[in-house]
Amino acid sequence: MNLRLETIDDPARAAELSELLERAACETGVAVFGDSIDAGAGQHFLDAHFASPYAVLVVAEAEDGVLGLAATAPFIDPLTGATLPMLTMLYVDPSIRQRGVARALVAEVRRRLRDRGRAEVVARAGHNDDALISMGERWGLVRAWELMSSE
């Protein structure tokens, strides 16, 4: 299968991807947070973050359409205002998983961020999601801090 990576810079092209972004968010949101994603979340995400210098949207495309995407958005510390790009979405169609597509998407996102002078990227993983944590560590991410919550 021939896949082509494309960084989406055009807002109109990004809007065409809002439905896929929302569907991917539903799959990962339910897995990570245990609840559903609001209708329109994909477009809301784009409206809120697409123009940010901390936002990158990369797709993996085949002849029959987009089969993967990765997106970053600004992560802003509420006290200090320090801002970092956060990998908020990483999605690969189940039919092509385990073929290095996610790795290629993240590498392209990181390259684009470096081009903008942003060497660091942060990501999140659910508690004890050893597979996702291990994948991030293989790609050079390290655990920098822990986020704790109460229920």
Backbone hydrogen bonds, N-H to C=O, Kabsch-Sander energy under -0.5 kcal/mol:
donor,donor_aa,acceptor,acceptor_aa,energy
3,L,1,M,-0.6
4,R,61,E,-2.6
6,E,59,V,-2.3
8,I,6,E,-0.5
8,I,57,L,-3.1
9,D,7,T,-0.7
14,A,10,D,-2.4
15,A,11,P,-2.4
16,E,12,A,-1.3
17,L,13,R,-0.6
17,L,14,A,-1.4
18,S,15,A,-1.4
21,L,17,L,-2.8
22,E,18,S,-2.4
23,R,19,E,-2.6
24,A,20,L,-2.8
25,A,21,L,-2.3
26,C,22,E,-2.4
27,E,23,R,-2.1
28,T,24,A,-2.6
29,G,25,A,-3.5
30,V,26,C,-2.3
31,A,27,E,-1.3
32,V,28,T,-2.8
33,F,29,G,-3.0
34,G,29,G,-0.8
34,G,30,V,-0.9
35,D,29,G,-0.7
41,A,38,D,-1.7
44,H,40,G,-2.6
45,F,41,A,-2.7
46,L,42,G,-2.0
47,D,43,Q,-3.0
48,A,44,H,-2.4
49,H,45,F,-2.2
50,F,46,L,-2.2
52,S,49,H,-1.9
55,A,52,S,-1.7
58,V,70,A,-2.6
59,V,6,E,-2.7
60,A,68,G,-2.6
61,E,4,R,-2.9
61,E,59,V,-0.6
62,A,65,G,-2.9
65,G,62,A,-1.8
67,L,60,A,-3.1
68,G,60,A,-1.1
69,L,91,Y,-2.6
70,A,58,V,-2.5
71,A,89,M,-2.4
72,T,56,V,-2.2
73,A,86,M,-1.7
75,F,84,L,-3.4
76,I,74,P,-0.6
77,D,75,F,-0.5
77,D,82,A,-2.8
81,G,77,D,-2.0
84,L,75,F,-2.3
86,M,73,A,-3.1
87,L,122,V,-3.4
88,T,71,A,-1.9
88,T,86,M,-1.0
89,M,71,A,-1.7
91,Y,69,L,-3.0
93,D,67,L,-3.5
96,I,93,D,-2.2
97,R,94,P,-0.9
99,R,96,I,-0.5
104,A,100,G,-2.1
105,L,101,V,-2.6
106,V,102,A,-2.6
107,A,103,R,-2.4
108,E,104,A,-2.2
109,V,105,L,-2.4
110,R,106,V,-2.7
111,R,107,A,-2.1
112,R,108,E,-2.5
113,L,109,V,-2.3
114,R,110,R,-2.5
115,D,111,R,-2.2
116,R,112,R,-0.8
116,R,113,L,-0.8
117,G,114,R,-2.1
118,R,113,L,-2.6
119,A,117,G,-0.7
122,V,85,P,-2.6
124,R,87,L,-0.6
129,D,126,G,-2.2
130,D,128,N,-2.1
133,I,129,D,-2.7
134,S,130,D,-2.7
135,M,131,A,-2.2
136,G,132,L,-2.4
137,E,133,I,-2.4
138,R,134,S,-2.3
139,W,135,M,-1.2
140,G,137,E,-1.5
141,L,136,G,-2.6
144,A,142,V,-0.6
148,M,146,E,-0.5
